[in-house]
Amino acid sequence: MARTLASLIVALIASMPLPARADAQTVVDFYCGKTIKYILAVPEGASWGLYLRTFIKHFRKYVPG
């Protein structure tokens, strides 16, 4: 009985459809044509604004596309 049940379970699992394959895209293709918008909610001249603007300037070099 247990062997028959195990065979039935294996047959059911084997007959299940496989999930569709997801094709990965390159990083350049992902970012191409998209815009990254930065919203800085700090007043002009604030230290956080300086830090964020410096980060954004350097971040642009590393985002492809």
OpenMM code with the backbone's topology and positions (N, CA, C; nanometers):
from openmm import Vec3, app, unit

residues = "MET ALA ARG THR LEU ALA SER LEU ILE VAL ALA LEU ILE ALA SER MET PRO LEU PRO ALA ARG ALA ASP ALA GLN THR VAL VAL ASP PHE TYR CYS GLY LYS THR ILE LYS TYR ILE LEU ALA VAL PRO GLU GLY ALA SER TRP GLY LEU TYR LEU ARG THR PHE ILE LYS HIS PHE ARG LYS TYR VAL PRO GLY".split()
positions = [
    Vec3(0.0812, -0.1193, 0.0000),
    Vec3(0.0000, 0.0000, 0.0000),
    Vec3(0.0860, 0.1263, 0.0000),
    Vec3(0.1854, 0.1295, 0.0884),
    Vec3(0.2726, 0.2461, 0.0975),
    Vec3(0.3543, 0.2625, -0.0304),
    Vec3(0.3969, 0.1515, -0.0884),
    Vec3(0.4743, 0.1580, -0.2119),
    Vec3(0.3888, 0.2102, -0.3270),
    Vec3(0.2635, 0.1691, -0.3335),
    Vec3(0.1717, 0.2164, -0.4375),
    Vec3(0.1457, 0.3657, -0.4216),
    Vec3(0.1256, 0.4112, -0.2990),
    Vec3(0.1018, 0.5520, -0.2722),
    Vec3(0.2255, 0.6348, -0.3089),
    Vec3(0.3423, 0.5850, -0.2742),
    Vec3(0.4660, 0.6556, -0.3086),
    Vec3(0.4832, 0.6627, -0.4597),
    Vec3(0.4516, 0.5564, -0.5308),
    Vec3(0.4619, 0.5565, -0.6768),
    Vec3(0.3644, 0.6562, -0.7381),
    Vec3(0.2434, 0.6634, -0.6822),
    Vec3(0.1445, 0.7573, -0.7309),
    Vec3(0.1900, 0.9022, -0.7094),
    Vec3(0.2457, 0.9305, -0.5942),
    Vec3(0.2956, 1.0662, -0.5651),
    Vec3(0.4094, 1.1027, -0.6592),
    Vec3(0.5014, 1.0124, -0.6830),
    Vec3(0.6126, 1.0373, -0.7742),
    Vec3(0.5612, 1.0606, -0.9153),
    Vec3(0.4622, 0.9846, -0.9581),
    Vec3(0.4064, 1.0014, -1.0916),
    Vec3(0.3366, 1.1361, -1.1047),
    Vec3(0.2654, 1.1797, -1.0019),
    Vec3(0.1994, 1.3099, -1.0049),
    Vec3(0.3006, 1.4251, -1.0107),
    Vec3(0.4048, 1.4129, -0.9324),
    Vec3(0.5079, 1.5176, -0.9328),
    Vec3(0.5787, 1.5220, -1.0670),
    Vec3(0.6061, 1.4069, -1.1245),
    Vec3(0.6755, 1.4019, -1.2532),
    Vec3(0.5896, 1.4557, -1.3668),
    Vec3(0.4576, 1.4480, -1.3537),
    Vec3(0.3709, 1.4939, -1.4614),
    Vec3(0.3352, 1.6421, -1.4499),
    Vec3(0.3781, 1.7076, -1.3429),
    Vec3(0.3478, 1.8506, -1.3265),
    Vec3(0.4282, 1.9323, -1.4277),
    Vec3(0.3669, 2.0369, -1.4820),
    Vec3(0.4408, 2.1193, -1.5792),
    Vec3(0.5520, 2.1981, -1.5103),
    Vec3(0.6595, 2.2181, -1.5824),
    Vec3(0.7709, 2.2954, -1.5291),
    Vec3(0.7397, 2.4446, -1.5406),
    Vec3(0.7885, 2.5259, -1.4488),
    Vec3(0.7648, 2.6699, -1.4594),
    Vec3(0.8372, 2.7281, -1.5807),
    Vec3(0.7828, 2.8346, -1.6339),
    Vec3(0.8434, 2.8979, -1.7511),
    Vec3(0.9789, 2.9576, -1.7133),
    Vec3(1.0713, 2.9500, -1.8049),
    Vec3(1.2055, 3.0010, -1.7814),
    Vec3(1.2054, 3.1529, -1.7952),
    Vec3(1.2626, 3.2205, -1.6989),
    Vec3(1.2712, 3.3664, -1.7040),
    Vec3(1.4043, 3.4049, -1.7669),
    Vec3(1.3986, 3.4793, -1.8758),
    Vec3(1.5210, 3.5231, -1.9403),
    Vec3(1.5721, 3.6489, -1.8705),
    Vec3(1.6942, 3.6440, -1.8258),
    Vec3(1.7526, 3.7578, -1.7566),
    Vec3(1.8017, 3.8592, -1.8589),
    Vec3(1.7873, 3.9855, -1.8254),
    Vec3(1.8369, 4.0902, -1.9126),
    Vec3(1.9620, 4.1522, -1.8495),
    Vec3(2.0415, 4.2152, -1.9320),
    Vec3(2.1626, 4.2752, -1.8798),
    Vec3(2.1267, 4.3999, -1.8010),
    Vec3(2.2206, 4.4458, -1.7198),
    Vec3(2.1987, 4.5650, -1.6386),
    Vec3(2.1800, 4.6867, -1.7283),
    Vec3(2.2556, 4.6942, -1.8369),
    Vec3(2.2437, 4.8072, -1.9295),
    Vec3(2.1044, 4.8098, -1.9916),
    Vec3(2.0535, 4.6934, -2.0304),
    Vec3(1.9189, 4.6872, -2.0881),
    Vec3(1.8127, 4.7271, -1.9855),
    Vec3(1.8347, 4.6929, -1.8600),
    Vec3(1.7375, 4.7263, -1.7557),
    Vec3(1.7276, 4.8775, -1.7358),
    Vec3(1.8414, 4.9460, -1.7303),
    Vec3(1.8410, 5.0894, -1.7030),
    Vec3(1.8232, 5.1754, -1.8282),
    Vec3(1.8381, 5.1188, -1.9462),
    Vec3(1.8315, 5.1962, -2.0693),
    Vec3(1.6929, 5.2582, -2.0865),
    Vec3(1.6889, 5.3899, -2.1066),
    Vec3(1.5635, 5.4609, -2.1289),
    Vec3(1.4872, 5.4948, -2.0024),
    Vec3(1.5423, 5.4639, -1.8859),
    Vec3(1.4750, 5.4941, -1.7595),
    Vec3(1.5408, 5.6156, -1.6938),
    Vec3(1.4673, 5.6807, -1.6109),
    Vec3(1.5169, 5.7979, -1.5406),
    Vec3(1.5138, 5.7710, -1.3908),
    Vec3(1.6232, 5.8016, -1.3239),
    Vec3(1.6277, 5.7931, -1.1789),
    Vec3(1.6105, 5.9352, -1.1275),
    Vec3(1.5081, 5.9569, -1.0476),
    Vec3(1.4763, 6.0904, -0.9992),
    Vec3(1.5137, 6.1001, -0.8514),
    Vec3(1.5909, 6.2009, -0.8181),
    Vec3(1.6328, 6.2243, -0.6809),
    Vec3(1.5523, 6.3405, -0.6252),
    Vec3(1.4930, 6.3217, -0.5118),
    Vec3(1.4211, 6.4293, -0.4448),
    Vec3(1.4923, 6.4549, -0.3128),
    Vec3(1.5580, 6.5695, -0.3039),
    Vec3(1.6316, 6.6054, -0.1838),
    Vec3(1.5441, 6.6982, -0.1002),
    Vec3(1.5008, 6.6514, 0.0137),
    Vec3(1.4136, 6.7302, 0.1003),
    Vec3(1.4957, 6.7984, 0.2091),
    Vec3(1.6006, 6.8675, 0.1662),
    Vec3(1.6858, 6.9416, 0.2598),
    Vec3(1.7056, 7.0820, 0.2044),
    Vec3(1.7231, 7.1799, 0.2908),
    Vec3(1.7449, 7.3157, 0.2414),
    Vec3(1.8827, 7.3304, 0.1767),
    Vec3(1.8954, 7.4287, 0.0900),
    Vec3(2.0238, 7.4554, 0.0242),
    Vec3(2.1301, 7.4875, 0.1302),
    Vec3(2.2475, 7.4319, 0.1122),
    Vec3(2.3576, 7.4582, 0.2036),
    Vec3(2.3615, 7.3676, 0.3243),
    Vec3(2.2636, 7.2821, 0.3429),
    Vec3(2.2652, 7.1899, 0.4562),
    Vec3(2.3671, 7.0793, 0.4314),
    Vec3(2.4242, 7.0298, 0.5378),
    Vec3(2.5282, 6.9284, 0.5222),
    Vec3(2.4746, 6.8014, 0.4562),
    Vec3(2.3513, 6.7621, 0.4889),
    Vec3(2.2948, 6.6433, 0.4255),
    Vec3(2.2787, 6.6634, 0.2763),
    Vec3(2.2424, 6.7841, 0.2354),
    Vec3(2.2299, 6.8126, 0.0931),
    Vec3(2.3630, 6.7975, 0.0218),
    Vec3(2.4697, 6.8438, 0.0871),
    Vec3(2.6035, 6.8301, 0.0301),
    Vec3(2.6407, 6.6829, 0.0164),
    Vec3(2.6129, 6.6048, 0.1199),
    Vec3(2.6443, 6.4618, 0.1154),
    Vec3(2.5672, 6.3924, 0.0032),
    Vec3(2.4391, 6.4229, -0.0070),
    Vec3(2.3566, 6.3582, -0.1088),
    Vec3(2.3972, 6.3998, -0.2499),
    Vec3(2.4261, 6.5256, -0.2705),
    Vec3(2.4683, 6.5704, -0.4037),
    Vec3(2.6015, 6.5074, -0.4432),
    Vec3(2.6912, 6.4935, -0.3479),
    Vec3(2.8192, 6.4271, -0.3747),
    Vec3(2.7970, 6.2804, -0.4085),
    Vec3(2.7089, 6.2154, -0.3332),
    Vec3(2.6773, 6.0746, -0.3613),
    Vec3(2.6179, 6.0589, -0.5003),
    Vec3(2.5252, 6.1467, -0.5365),
    Vec3(2.4596, 6.1375, -0.6668),
    Vec3(2.5603, 6.1566, -0.7790),
    Vec3(2.6523, 6.2516, -0.7613),
    Vec3(2.7522, 6.2760, -0.8655),
    Vec3(2.8365, 6.1499, -0.8909),
    Vec3(2.8738, 6.0811, -0.7852),
    Vec3(2.9552, 5.9605, -0.8000),
    Vec3(2.8707, 5.8399, -0.8394),
    Vec3(2.7456, 5.8361, -0.7980),
    Vec3(2.6562, 5.7242, -0.8299),
    Vec3(2.6310, 5.7166, -0.9799),
    Vec3(2.6263, 5.8298, -1.0465),
    Vec3(2.6021, 5.8323, -1.1917),
    Vec3(2.7061, 5.7559, -1.2705),
    Vec3(2.8278, 5.7512, -1.2188),
    Vec3(2.9352, 5.6803, -1.2897),
    Vec3(2.9117, 5.5298, -1.2905),
    Vec3(2.8395, 5.4810, -1.1912),
    Vec3(2.8280, 5.3364, -1.1725),
    Vec3(2.6950, 5.2777, -1.2190),
    Vec3(2.6032, 5.3633, -1.2653),
    Vec3(2.4771, 5.3146, -1.3198),
    Vec3(2.4914, 5.3103, -1.4715),
    Vec3(2.4922, 5.1913, -1.5306),
    Vec3(2.5104, 5.1828, -1.6744),
    Vec3(2.3856, 5.2279, -1.7502),
    Vec3(2.4048, 5.2613, -1.8747),
    Vec3(2.2935, 5.2966, -1.9602),
    Vec3(2.2628, 5.4423, -1.9483),
] * unit.nanometer
topology = app.Topology()
chain = topology.addChain("A")
for resn in residues:
    res = topology.addResidue(resn, chain)
    for name in ("N", "CA", "C"):
        topology.addAtom(name, app.Element.getBySymbol(name[0]), res)
